[in-house]
Amino acid sequence: MLPRDATSGEILAAIDAVVAGLVVLHPDALAARPPREAQPARAAVDPAQPLTAREIEVLGMLAEGLGNKTIAVRLGISTHTAKFHVASILAKLGAGSRTEAVTVGMRRGLVVI
């Protein structure tokens, strides 16, 4: 968002930024916005809690993009149990999403794509 009196240099810079996939806000627009609420802190990752063999298996299926129902069918377990495994993986890896869990798993050498 640029003000009406933006300079040609600011407009060109904003266009370049948008083309690059960025969001453009003029500094004056930031000053007028109320502060955002603080995000809740994630629980600290406990490296003493390694993933179980089953959790590593489920993490591999997450890397394949499989949903809980498909994971449950493949493993012969209930959907509830599959959800439990996914939640446990997210907690142990300190991940906020399935994608982040796969990324952390790849960095730790638990998943190879």
matplotlib code that plots the C-alpha trace (Angstrom):
import matplotlib.pyplot as plt

x = [0.0, 1.5, 0.3, -1.0, 2.1, 4.6, 7.6, 8.3, 11.2, 9.0, 6.4, 9.0, 10.6, 7.1, 6.4, 9.7, 8.9, 5.4, 6.8, 9.3, 6.3, 6.7, 4.0, 4.6, 3.7, 4.9, 6.5, 3.8, 1.1, 3.0, 2.9, -0.9, -1.5, -2.3, 0.4, -0.3, -1.1, 1.8, 1.8, 1.8, 5.3, 5.7, 6.7, 10.4, 11.6, 13.0, 15.8, 15.6, 12.3, 13.4, 10.7, 9.7, 10.1, 6.3, 6.5, 9.4, 7.3, 4.3, 6.7, 7.7, 4.1, 3.6, 6.5, 4.5, 1.6, -0.7, -3.6, -4.5, -7.1, -4.7, -1.9, -4.4, -5.4, -1.7, -0.8, -3.9, -4.7, -7.6, -7.8, -7.7, -4.4, -3.0, -3.9, -2.3, 1.0, 0.9, 0.3, 3.1, 5.5, 4.6, 5.1, 8.5, 9.8, 8.5, 6.7, 3.6, 2.4, 2.9, 5.1, 7.3, 7.6, 8.7, 11.2, 12.6, 12.7, 14.7, 17.2, 17.6, 18.0, 14.8, 13.2, 14.7, 12.7]
y = [0.0, 3.3, 6.8, 9.0, 11.1, 8.3, 9.1, 7.5, 5.7, 4.3, 3.2, 1.4, -0.3, -1.4, -2.9, -4.7, -6.1, -7.3, -9.0, -10.8, -12.0, -9.6, -7.5, -3.8, -1.4, 2.1, 2.9, 5.5, 2.7, 0.6, 3.4, 3.7, 0.0, -1.3, -3.7, -7.4, -9.7, -11.8, -15.3, -18.0, -19.6, -23.1, -25.7, -26.3, -29.3, -32.1, -33.8, -36.6, -37.7, -39.3, -40.5, -44.1, -46.4, -46.1, -42.3, -42.3, -44.5, -42.1, -39.2, -40.8, -41.1, -37.4, -36.7, -38.5, -36.1, -38.8, -37.9, -39.5, -41.8, -43.2, -43.5, -45.5, -47.8, -48.5, -49.3, -51.1, -48.7, -46.4, -42.9, -41.8, -43.6, -42.1, -38.6, -39.4, -40.4, -37.2, -35.0, -36.8, -36.2, -32.5, -32.1, -34.0, -32.1, -28.7, -28.3, -26.3, -28.1, -31.4, -29.7, -28.2, -31.7, -33.2, -30.4, -30.9, -34.6, -34.2, -31.9, -34.6, -37.4, -39.1, -38.7, -38.9, -37.7]
z = [0.0, -1.1, -0.4, -3.2, -3.0, -3.5, -5.6, -8.9, -7.3, -4.5, -7.1, -9.2, -6.1, -5.1, -8.5, -8.5, -5.0, -6.0, -9.1, -6.8, -4.7, -1.8, 0.0, -0.1, 2.7, 3.0, 6.4, 7.1, 6.7, 9.3, 11.8, 11.5, 12.1, 15.6, 16.9, 16.3, 19.2, 20.3, 19.0, 21.7, 22.1, 21.0, 23.5, 23.6, 21.7, 23.9, 22.1, 24.7, 23.2, 19.9, 17.4, 17.7, 14.8, 14.1, 14.2, 11.7, 9.5, 9.8, 9.1, 5.9, 4.9, 5.8, 3.4, 0.7, 1.3, 2.7, 5.0, 8.2, 6.7, 4.1, 6.8, 9.0, 6.1, 5.2, 8.8, 9.7, 12.5, 13.4, 12.1, 15.7, 16.2, 13.0, 14.3, 17.6, 15.9, 13.8, 16.9, 18.7, 15.8, 15.6, 19.4, 19.4, 16.4, 17.6, 14.3, 13.8, 10.7, 8.8, 6.2, 8.9, 10.6, 7.3, 6.8, 10.3, 9.8, 6.6, 8.3, 11.0, 8.5, 9.5, 6.1, 2.7, -0.3]

ax = plt.figure().add_subplot(projection="3d")
ax.plot(x, y, z, "-o")
ax.set_aspect("equal")
plt.show()
